[in-house]
Amino acid sequence: MQRTNSARNTPQPGAQILQLIRRAVLDGVLRPGVRVPSSRELARELNVARNTIVAVYEQLKAEGMLVAGHGSG
């Protein structure tokens, strides 16, 4: 189930970002071993809260689509 912003009935940014990254992994656009931006960097680029990106990355790690190397960037 996708979270929505009830005022506009549109998906929340975190859900959209999660879907986009998940699709990039499944389509082979993001290949194994490729570094993703830090949560701070991606949040800044997308103009969203860092906690949004942290939650997305945590979900992707839980799904086995992302392996974290804390502080390795």
C-alpha positions in Angstrom: 0.0 0.0 0.0 1.3 3.4 -1.0 1.2 6.3 1.4 -0.5 9.4 -0.1 -0.7 13.0 0.7 -4.5 13.2 1.5 -4.6 16.9 0.5 -3.7 16.1 -3.1 -4.0 12.3 -3.1 -0.5 12.1 -4.5 2.2 9.6 -3.4 4.5 11.0 -0.6 8.1 11.8 -1.7 9.6 8.8 0.1 7.3 6.3 -1.6 8.1 7.8 -5.0 11.8 7.8 -4.3 11.6 4.2 -3.1 9.8 3.1 -6.2 12.3 4.9 -8.5 15.4 3.4 -6.9 13.8 -0.1 -6.6 12.9 0.1 -10.4 16.5 1.2 -11.2 17.9 -1.8 -9.3 15.4 -4.2 -11.0 16.1 -2.8 -14.4 19.8 -3.0 -14.0 20.3 0.7 -14.1 21.9 0.6 -10.6 24.2 -2.3 -10.8 25.8 -4.3 -8.0 28.8 -2.4 -6.5 27.6 1.1 -7.7 27.7 3.6 -4.9 24.5 5.6 -4.3 24.7 9.1 -3.0 24.8 9.7 0.8 21.5 10.4 2.4 22.5 14.0 2.9 23.6 14.5 -0.7 20.5 12.9 -2.2 18.2 14.7 0.2 19.8 18.0 -0.8 19.5 17.1 -4.5 15.9 16.1 -4.3 14.9 18.9 -1.8 13.5 16.5 0.7 14.2 15.8 4.4 17.2 13.6 5.1 15.0 11.4 7.2 13.0 10.6 4.1 16.1 9.3 2.3 17.3 7.5 5.4 13.9 5.6 5.6 14.1 4.8 1.8 17.7 3.4 2.2 16.7 1.4 5.3 13.8 -0.1 3.4 16.0 -1.0 0.4 18.5 -2.6 2.8 15.7 -4.6 4.4 14.8 -5.8 0.9 18.3 -6.8 0.1 18.6 -4.2 -2.7 21.1 -2.0 -0.9 24.2 -2.8 1.1 25.4 -0.1 3.4 29.0 0.8 4.0 28.5 3.4 6.8 30.8 6.4 6.3 32.6 4.9 3.3 31.7 7.7 0.9 
